[in-house]
């Protein structure tokens, strides 16, 4: 008979697995925040270009990362069943699909300038955005491979190495980015291109370190991850593809919504776009806590589902949601209490446009506080659903919530009602709220009761 775990036992196990993942996600986010801060001190136009370039890179990356995210529940369920062969097969084909995706996506980065111009961006911003993306796009392959390796190691509950490697990457990136953007310590002054080069170098080093760890650590050698890596496994590839593509499209629906608001914010003005980018960076950092908890929930849900421990699965889900909501309430208080201080960290406050950026960003921080709880709820629901391999219907729920409801609401409120940037963000709140309600209902209605 299966032992029923207490809520405190669920919480301890979830935090032991999830906190290193939270730390690694925050560190990963700090890589992008570091670029934003450094380039923000370099120039407002350069900052706007990096905001657009980074968000464009992220939209493509998030689609491709669906294969990596599929590896996590597949490996977790395989371990729950005691099937070590399936562990290797799923992870290996996740790596294959990530490589293929990176190669196919690079032309989008090479011709980013005309694409950004077609989306209504100013010529100088579009040109700098292209300069950034032509170099940063080379980092798509190592970035996706890192995601697969992180998912594989997380499912094996090897999260400490993921944390420390990512933390080290933050410091290396800060050093290289600062040197190459401003031309310090004998390096050339490369502006936005320097930030892109630093990101590519750090992503590549991270990939190499994690691959070596996964292949040669004694406790992991039995999985033979890279043995005969060149041999295709079409059945396993199909399973990763079927599970991972809906995950990627679901993430794309949400990230695409935020990218679309960045594009429309660019129509309003460069100052507004810069403030929008900073506020999104802050909101994304707090969101990474929920993503880490969601990842840990996916692993534990997958283990329980693989072993058919449905009572533990449901109780663990309740504990995970409660922990996420607790943190969400904390960030709401922080966003409302010190918005000017937070925004001011990202810019040179002696600059001519600093006051305008802080004022507009403060208003956006209040709206970001409004969607903290629902954003947390929707990502936790997705983590739970992925643990039981339910990804197709959630994809349609996300697409409807964000693009049939959220996006039109943003556009209408911003440009037809005349609310401007505030209207764009109110639409975000509406879309995220609908997604949270529908996805949570989907999980609790479908998961077996025991």
N, C-alpha and C positions, 0 to 999 in steps of 0.2 A: 504494500500500500504506500502511495506517495505521501511523504511528510509535508504537511502544510506549514509554510514559513510564517512567522509573525511579521507584522508591519515593520517593526524595528529591524528585523533581519533583512527584510527586503530593502529598507532604506540604507542599511550599512553596505549591503552588497552592491546596490545601485551606485552609491557614492564612491565606493572603492574602485569601481569600474569607470564611472562617469567623470569624476573630478579630473583625472589625468586627461581625459578626452576634452573636457571643458577647457583645461589649461592649454592643450595643443591647439584647439580651435581659436582661442583668444590670441595665442601666439601667432597663428597663421594670419589672423585678422590684423595683428600689429604690423605684419610685413607690409600690408597695404596702407595702414594708417601712417607708418613711418614714411612711406613714399609721399603721401598726401601732405604731411607736416613739412617735410623737407622742401618739396616743390612749392608748397604754399608760401614759404619764406623766400623762394626764388622769384615768384611773380604770379599775379592773379590770372593772367591769360594762360600761363603754363599750368597753373593749378586746374583751371577749367578743362584744359586739354587732357590732363592726367585723370581727372574725374570721369570724363567721357571715355577715355581709352581704357581705364581700369574697369569701368562698368561694362564696356563692350566685351572686353576679354572675359569678364566674369560670366556674362550671359552665355557665351560659347562654352566656357569651362563647365558651367553648371549642367548644361545638356550632356556633355561628355562624361561627367562624373556620375551619371546614373548607373553606368556599368560598375564603377567602383562601389557605389552604395548597394548594388545588388549582391556583391560579393559578401557583404557583412551578414545579412540574414541567411544566405545560402550556406555559408561556412558554419554559422551558429546552429542552424537546424541539423546540418550534417553531423556536427559534434554531439548534438543532443541524441541523435540516432546511433552514435558510435561509428560513423562511416568516414574514416580518414581519407579514403581514396577520393571521395566527393569533395573534401576540403581542397585538395590539390587541384582538381579539375576546375572547380569554380574560380579559384583565384587566378590560375594560369590563363584561362580564357578571358577573365576580366582584364588582365594585362594586354592580351592580344587586341581586344576590342578598343581599349584606350589608345593604343599605338595607332590603329587604323583611323580612329576618329581625329587624332591630332594631325595626322598627315592630310586628311581631307579638309580640315577646317582652316589650314594656314592661308589659302588664297584670300579669305575674308579679311585677314589682317594686312596682307600686302596691299590690297586695294581699299583700305579703310577710308582714305581721304575722300574719294568720290561718294562713298556710302554716307559718310557724315555730312557732306555738303547736301546730298539729296534729302537728308533728314532735317535740313534747315539750319545747320550750324554755321557760325561765322567762318569765313575762309581761313583766318589765322589760327583759329582753334582747331579746325578740321585738319590743317596741315601738320600742326604739332601733334595732334592725336594720331595721325598716320605715322609720323616719325616714331612715336612711342610704341605703337602696335606692331610695326614691322619687326622690331627687336623683341618685344615682350611676347609676341606670338610664337617665337621659337621655344618659349618655355612651356607651351601647352602640353607637349609630350611628357616632360619630366613631372609637371604638375599633376597630370592625370595618373601617371604611374605611382606617384607618391600617395594619391588618394586610394588607389587599389591596395597598396601595401599597408596603409594605415587601417583600412577596413579589414584586411586579412589579419593583421596583428591585434586589432581591437576584438575581433570575434574569438581570437585565441586568448583574450584577456591579457595581452602584452601591451598595455597602454602606457606604461612608464617610459619606455623608449620613444614612443611617439611624442610624448610631452617634451622630453629633454632635447631631442633632435630639433623639434620645432622652435623651442626657446633659443637654442644656439643659433638657429637660422635668423632669428630676429636681430641679434647683435651683429652678425656678419652682414646682413642686409643694410642695417643702419650705417655701418662703417663704409661699405662700398657705395651706397647711395649718396651719402653726404659728400664723399670724395669726388665722385664722378659728376654730380649735379653742379657743384660749385667750383670744382677744379682744385681741391685742396691736396696737400701732401704729394705734390708732383703729378697728380692726375690731371687729364685735360678737362676743361669745363664743358660738359656735354648737355646740361639742362635736362629736359625730359628724356632724352636718349640715355643719359647716365642712369636715371632711375630704372629704365627698362633693362639695361645691361645688368645692373645689380640684381634685379629680380630673377633674371634668367640664370645667372651664375649660382645664386643661392638655391633655386629650385633643383638645379642639376646636382649640386652637392648633396642635398637632402635625399634625393632619389637614390643616389649611389650608396649612401650610408644605410638607409633602410633596407635596400636590396641585399647588401652584405649581411646585415643582421638577420634578415629573414632566411637567408640561405645557409648561414654557417653557425648560428647559435645551436648548441648541442641539443637542447630540448625541442627545437623546431626541425632538425634535420630529417626526422622520420617522415615528414610530409613531402620531401623531395620537390620543393616548389619549382626549381629551375631545371630539374633533370629532363633532358630531351624537350627543352622548351620550344624548339622549332616545330614540333609535331602538332598539327591541329587536332582538336577534339571537337568535332562538329556538333555532337549532341550537347555537350556542356556549354559550348558557345551559344547554341540556340536557347538554352535555359537562361543564361546570363542576359542574352539579348532580350528575351521576352519579359524578364523581370526588370531589367535595367532601363530599357527604353521608356516605359511609362514613368519610372522614377525620374529620369532626366527631363522628360517633358513636363512632369508636375513641377519640378524645380524651375524649369524654364518659364512656366506660366507665371510663377511668382516673381522670379528675378526679372523677367521681361516686363512685368508691370512696373517695377521700380526703375528699370532702364528707360521705359517709355516716359515716365514722369521726369527723368533727367533730361531727355530730349526736349520735352515740352517746356521744362524749366529754362532750357537754353533759349527758347523762343522769347521768354520773358526778359532775360538779361543775364549778363556775365556774372554780376554780383550775386544775383539770385541763384544761379547755377552753382557758384562756389559755396554759398551757404547751404544749399541743398546737399551738395556732396559731403560737406563736413558733417551735417546732421545725420545723413545716412550712414556714414562711417561710425558714428557714435552708436546709433541704433543697431547697426550690424554687430558691433562688439558685444553689446548686451545680448543680442540674439544668439551669439555663439555659445553662450552658457546653455541656452535651451537646446541648441543643436547637439551639444555634447551629451546632455541628459537624454535627448531623443536617441542618439546613437547607442548609448548604453542600454536604453530601454529596448531597442531593436535586438541587440545581442541577447538580452535576458528573455525577451519574449520568444525569440527564435529557439533558444535552448528549451524553454518550457513547452513550446509547440512541438518541437522534435521529439520530446519525451512524453507528449500528451498530458502534461500537468496543467490542466485548464484552470483549476482553482488558484494555483500559484500565479498563473499568468494574469488572471483578473485582479488579484490582490496586488501584485507587483505594479500593474498599470495604475491603480488608484494611488499608490505611494509615489510613483514617478510624476504623475500629474500634479499632485499636491506640492511636491518639492519645486516643480517648475513655476507654479503659481506664486509660491512664496517669494521666489527670487523676482518674479515679475512685479510684484507689489513694491519691492525695494527699489527697482529701477524707475518706476513711475514717480516715486517720491524724489529721487535724485534728479530726474529730468525737470521736475517742476521747481525744485529748490534752487539749483545753481546753474541755469542754462547759459548765462553770459560767461561764467568762468570756464565752462566746458568748451564753448565755441572759441573763446579767446586763446585756448591752448594751440589751436591749429593755424593761427595766422600771426603775422607781424602787426601788432596792435598800433604801431606808429605809422602804418601805411595810410594812404589817403582814403581808401575805401573800407578800412577795417571797421569803422563804426556802422556802416551800412550792412556789412556782412554779419556782424554780431546782432544787430537789431532784427534782421530778417531771420537769422538762424535761431534766435530766441523764440520767435513765434512758431517756427517749425518744430522746435524741441517740445513745445506744449502739445502739438499734434502727434509727435512721435510717442509721447507718454500715453496718448489715447489708444494706440494700437499695441502696446506692449503685451497686455494680457491675452488678447485674441491671437496675436502672432505666436506667442508661446503655445497656446492651446492647439493651433493648427499644426505646428511642427511636431508636437508630442503625439498628436493623433496619427500623423504620417509615420512616425517611428514605430508606433504600435502596429499599424496596419502592415508595414513592411516586414515586421517580425513574423507575421502569419502569411507572408507572400501575397498580400492583397495590394496590388499597385495599379491595376487598370482602371477600376471605377474611381479611385481617388484622383487619378489623372484628369478624368472628365469633370469631377467636382471642382478641382482647382481651376481648370480652364474656364468653366462657367462662372465661378465666383470672381475671378480676377479680370477676365476679358469681356464677358457679357455684362457683368454688373459693375465691377470696380473701375475698369478703364473708361467706359462711357461716362460714369459718374464724375471721375476726375476731370475729363475734358469739358463736360457741360458746366460744372461748377467753376472751373478756372476761366474759361473763355466765353461762355454764354451768359452765365449768371454774373461774371465779373469778379470772382473772388481771387483770381490770380493763383499764386503759389499755394495759398491756404486751401483753395479748392482742389488742387491736385492731391494734396495730402489727405483731405477728407475722403476722397475717393478711395485712397489706400485703406483707410479705416473700414469703410463699407465692405470692400472686397474681402479683406482679411477676416472680418467678423462672420460673414456668410460662410467662408471656407471652414473656419473653426467649428461652427455649429454643425455643419453637414458632415465633416470628417469624424468628429467625435461620435456623432450618432451612428455613422457607418461602423465604427469599431465596436461599440457596445451592443449593437444589434446583431453583429455577425459572430463574435467570438463565442465559442461554446461555454456553457456554464459549468461543466464538469462531467 
